[in-house]
Amino acid sequence: MKQEIEDHIFELISFYFHPGEPSAFDLFNTIDNLLIAYEDNGKVVIPPVLNTIDEIDVTEGYRILAATSGGFEASGTPVDLGIEFSLETETFNLMGYPFDFELPVEVALEPLADVLVEIMNDDGLRWNPDQEVNTLGNLIPGEGYIVTVSEDVTFSFNTGGWMVASHPGNRETPDYHEGIVRTGLPYTIMVSLDQELKDLSPETIEIYDGVSLVGKSPVSTNREKTLITAWQGNSEYDIPGFTTGNSIRVVLRDAEGKDIIVRTLWGDGIFGEFPYADIELVKDVPLPTEFVVEDAYPNPFNSTVNLRFGLPEMSRIIITVYDLLGRQVHEDRKQYEAGYHRYSFKADPQLVSGLYFIRISMGDNVKTQKVILLK
């Protein structure tokens, strides 16, 4: 295996063999000017001294960042075709692809048919079954993937009948727009338009973090939602892009590049708050005239409860959760734009079934809802 690494991009790689020796630390340190290598479970290699990755795990994807372009070579023993993978819900799973042959993604992940939300590589190419978008094509040896699922699952790849190393690729070429930096940290934003906006024949959708353009795509004409890749940055390594927790700003442009004035009817207006953002734009919807909070749903809930609220102006919102004895079990503080927003509270596994109170504050304006956790 020979793996190329591009400088100042978080490359997402995997291993299609068990490398054995050398250790993960020694292997990753053969990469010239390595800055960091890490798994999705927090294990990390930061030269020259920090290493919490004991051995290479072929089920894991590894993010690699280096200061200069280069790579490394490694070899080892083949991986059993029936090897099991475990994926968790409500997180970005970094998954490896452990075989030395390509597989069509729709075939390989057939066992995930009921739970797969999206799989994406570090180029922003994806398969999203619900939106019927597949720019990824084949799973490729050496690549790692970002996978989101709707529930925890353990599975094995479907390899039957496709074990042909020369199987032709069917992957689209990534579309990188001028002014946008591919960082290797893609994030999916889905945008839908009401009919009044569609009638204006919009040309492109742009995604901003403040004044920084972090994503752009032509408006989809053959599906309900347009899927846009926004690129996350990393200030520690001086890599431009959006910051998790910041507000998402959506700009719609016509064929002449002029802004079309839109408002967010509802959506996930924060980068990284959910495994993907889903935003609905309308031509004209009145902003709330006051702070409003709709009933939490589902209620009772098993693990996650959602709140939809409206703000008449940009505001700092504090969301606090208390148990029946008045003990605080959760708090979150975020800045939100005027409009409608959704917030999801995921109960800590240690919380017991029972009655909880969710307190939502906008300055001195406070609203409280009762919710029931059932396990």
N, C-alpha and C positions, 0 to 999 in steps of 0.2 A: 504494500500500500504506500503510495506517495501522495501526500496531502499538501496542496498549495495553500498558503495563507497570505491574504492581501493586507497591507498595512492600514492601521487605523479604522478597521471595520471589524465588528464583532462577528467573526465567522462561526457558523454552527455546524459542527462536524460530528461524525460517529465512526465506530470501528466495525468492520465486517469480519473480524476474527478475534480470538482471545489472545492478546499480545503477550501474556505471561511476563517475562522479564524483558526490558527493564521495568522499574516501578513507574507509576504514573508521573511522579515528580521528575524522574530522570528523562522519561519520554518527552514530556512537555518542555523540559529545559533544553532539548535539542533545537527548539524553535528560536531562531535569532531574535533577540530583543523582545522576548515574550514579556507582556505586561501583566496579563491575568488569564487564567483558564478556570472555568467553574461549571458545576452541575446545577440543576434546578433545586436541589435540596440544600444548597448553601455550602457544599464542599468546594474547596478552592485551592489553586496553586498560584502564589504570587512570589516570583523569584526575588531574592535568592534564598529565602529561608522559610517562608510560610507554605505548608502543604497539609491539607486535611483530606486529600483524595488518596486512599490507600491503594486501590487497584482500579484498572480500567474496567468499567461495566458496559458491556456491549448493548444493553438496553437503554443506556443514557445518551442524550445529546450533550456535547460539550461546547460551550462558547469560548472562543479563543480570540484574544486581542494582542496584537504585536505592533511594535513601533516601526518595523520595517517589513517589507514583503519577503517571503521565504517559504518555509514549510518544513516537513519532516518525513522520514520514511520509517516504516515499521512492518512487522510480519508476525504471524502466529498461527494458531490452529483454527480450523473452521468452526462455525457456530451451528449447533443443532437446529434443524428447521422448526422444531416444536417449541423453541424457547418462549417463555411467557413474559409478557410486559404488563405492568400495572400503571394505570393512569388515574389521576384524581380530578374530581370536579372542581369548578370555580378557581382554577389556577392555570398557569401556562406550563404545561408539561414539556420538557425538553427530551424528545424521544430519539433514540438511535435507530438506524436501519442496519441490521447485522448480517446481511448477505452480500455475496460478491456478484450478484446479477440484478438487473432491473426488474421491477414489477409495476404494472399499472396500479396507481393508487386506489382506484375503485375496486380492484380485485383484491389487492393485499389487505385492505382494511374492511373487507366485507363483514368480518366478525363484529365490527363496531357500527354496523348499519343503524342500530336503534339509539346510539348514544353519541355519535361523533357530531360535534358542532363545526369544527374546522381544523384542517392541518395546513401548515404553511412552512416554507423554507426561509432562509435568511435573505433571499432575493425578493420576498414578498409574493412569490407565486403560491397559489393556494388551491385547495379543493374544499368547497363549502357546499355540502349536499343539499341543504335546505334552499339555498339561493341558486342551485344548479350552475355553479361556477367551478370550472376546473381548468386552471392555467398551469397546474403542477404537472399533470401527465403521469410520469413514472416516478417511483421512488428509486433513488440512485445510490449505489455504494459510496460510502464516505460522507454522505450528507446527514445532517441532523435535522429534526423537524420540531416545530412548535405545535402542540396538539391541545385542543380544548374539547372536553366531553361534558355531557349533561349529568352524568353520574359516575361514581367510582366503578372501575371495570378492570378485570384481568383478562388478557386475551393472547392468542398466538396469531401470527400473520397467516393469511391464506396463500400458500405457495403452490398448491396443486396445479399442475399443467402449465406453469409459467416459468419453470426454472431454466431459462435460456439466456445465457450471458449476452448474446447478440440481439436480444429483443430490441427492436428499433424504438428510439425515444419519440415522444409526442408532446414535447414541452414547448409552451409559448416563450418567446423572448421577453425578458423583463422590460417594462416601459418606464425608464427613468426620465422624469421631466426636468427641464432646465431650471436651475435654482434650488433643486431639492437634493439633499445629500443622503445617499444610501448608507445607513450606519450598521446594517445587519440586525437591527432591533425593530422589526416591523410590527405594526399594530393595525388591526382591521377596524375601519369605520364604515358602517352601512348608512346610506342616506336615501330617504324616500321623499318624493315631491308630490304635492297635491296637484289636482288636474289643472288648476288655474296657473300654477308654475309651469307645468308641462306645456301648456298652450303658448307660453312665451318662447319656446324652443331654446332652452338654456344649452350652452355648449360644454362648459366645464364646471367641476366642483373643486374648490380649493380648501384645504384644511390648514388652519393657523394655530400656533401657540403664541398668543400676543401678536407681535408683528412678524414672527418667523414662519415662513411657509414650510410646512413639514409633510404635505401630501397633496396630490392632485390627480384627477382622473376625468376623462370625458364622461358626460352623463350617459348612463346606459339607456339604450332605446329598446332593448328586447327583454328587460326584466324589471320587476317592480322597484328593486333597490339597486343603487350604484355602490359597489364595494371599492373603497379607497384604502391604499396602504399609507399610513402615516409612520414617520420614522422617529424613533425615540433617540434622545441624545444622552450623553454622560459627561457632566461637568468635570468630574475628577480627571478624566482623560482628554478633556477639551474636544469632545465630539459633539457637533451641533445636532439639534433635534428637539422634540418636545420633552417636557418634564412631567413625569407621572404626578397626577394630582392637580395639574393646571387645567383651566377651562378650555374646551374645544370651541374654536370659532370657525364657522362654515361660511364660505363666500361662494355665491353662485354667479357665473358670468355668462353673457351672451356671446354670439359669434364675433362681435367686435371687441370683446374683452371688457365690456362695461358691467358694473355690478348690477345685479337684480336684487332689489330689496326684499329680504325674506325674514321670517321669524320662525323660531323653533316652537312647534306645537307641543312636542314632548321629546324626551330623549335622554341619553346618557351623556351629559355635557362635560364630563371630566375624563382626561386622558388616563387610561389604565385602571379606572374604577371597576370595570367589568372585563371579562375576557375579550370582549369586543364592544364597540360603541354602536348603538342603533338610534338614529336621529331622524325625526320626521319634520320636514320644512313645509311651510305654507306661505302663500302670498300675503295674506293679511289676517292676522288673528289679534284681537285686542289683548294687550298685556293685562295681567291681573291688576285690579285697582287696590287690592289689599293682599296681605299674606294669607294664603289658603293652603290647607292640608287635607287631602282626600283620605278616605278610610284605608288603613293598611291591608295588604293582601299578599298571599292568602292568610286567613286568620280563622282558626288556628293554623300554625305553620310548623313544619318539621325541622328545617334547618335555616331557611332564609325567608325573611319577610320584606316586602317592598313598600315604600312610601312614595307617593307622588305629591309634589307641592308646587305652588306658584308664588313668584316674587314680583312685586311691582317695580323693583329697581335692583341693581347689583347689591348683593348683601352677603354678609358673613353669617353662615348658618352653623349652629351648634346642635348636634344630635346626641342625646344622652339616653342610655337605657338603664332602668333600675329594676331590681327584683322586688318581690312582695314585701320584703323587710326594709326597703328603701336603700339598699346597697347599690352603688353604681357598678355596673358590669361592662359598660361600653361608653366611649365618648369619641366623637369625631367632629372636627372643625374644618369647614371649607368655604371658599369664596365662590358664589354662584352669580351668573348673569341674570338679568331680568328675564322672566319667562317661566316655563314649566320644566320641572326636573323630576328625576326618579332617584331614590336612594335605596340601597339594599343593605339590610343588616343580617349578617351571617352569625348565628349563635355559636359561641365557643362550645366545643364538645363537652366541656366540663359543666356547662349549665344544665340544671335539672328541669324536668317538665314542670310547667306551672304558669302563673300569671306574671307578666312583665309590663312595665310602663315605658313608653318611648316619648321622650320630651324633645320637642323641636323648637328652637329659639331663634328669632330674628330680632336682635336687639332686646327691647323690653317686651316684645310680642312673643308669647309662649303658648304652644299648643301641646296637649298630651293625649296619647292614645293608649288603650289597653290592648295587649296582644297575648295570645296563649301559645306557649311552646309545648308541642306534643312529640315525644320521642317513641 
